[in-house]
Amino acid sequence: TGKTTLLNMCKESLNDYKFVDEVTRKVGRMGHVINEQGDDVTQLFILKEHLVNHVIPSDENWLLDRCVLDGYVYTRWLYEQGRVSSWVLSYAGNLLSMLGDRLDHILYTCPDNIPIEDDGGRSVDKQFRDDIINIYENLMNNSAYLPGRDTWRHKVTRLSGTPEQGMQQITNLINEQ
């Protein structure tokens, strides 16, 4: 949805930030199946990476490629497909509730009219992408969709338009702090 393009633009212009590039592909390189083939073990490793990323020093500026919200969304999709156990979904939801307080902002790249590009790691299945988008939208628009504390929903900023427009939105958000 343009996330990698924006992350690369941020790397070029946000010199006082440190970056975490990936979570899922890192777990994939460990030999675990990712995307639609994920399972309990895959999601637990991914959630572990999110936990590590969310306890980084707070006296530094960090920009994460993905956050614990992403971990929950993909875990939910895998649960709905019967690939992940209910306890793993519950753990992902509890982790999102707990770590949501630690996030300053969640940047959601609106997927409107952005084609799926095969980069050798991401899924190019349109139905999978549409299902994931629907889970994000339900989470952001329906507080009943995720039981428990809502610590993160008000932190979401929707980025839309060209990458340059998205970068301007990010710059404006940072300058407001």
Order of alpha helices (4+ residues) and beta strands (2+ residues): alpha-beta-alpha-alpha-beta-alpha-alpha-beta-alpha-beta-alpha
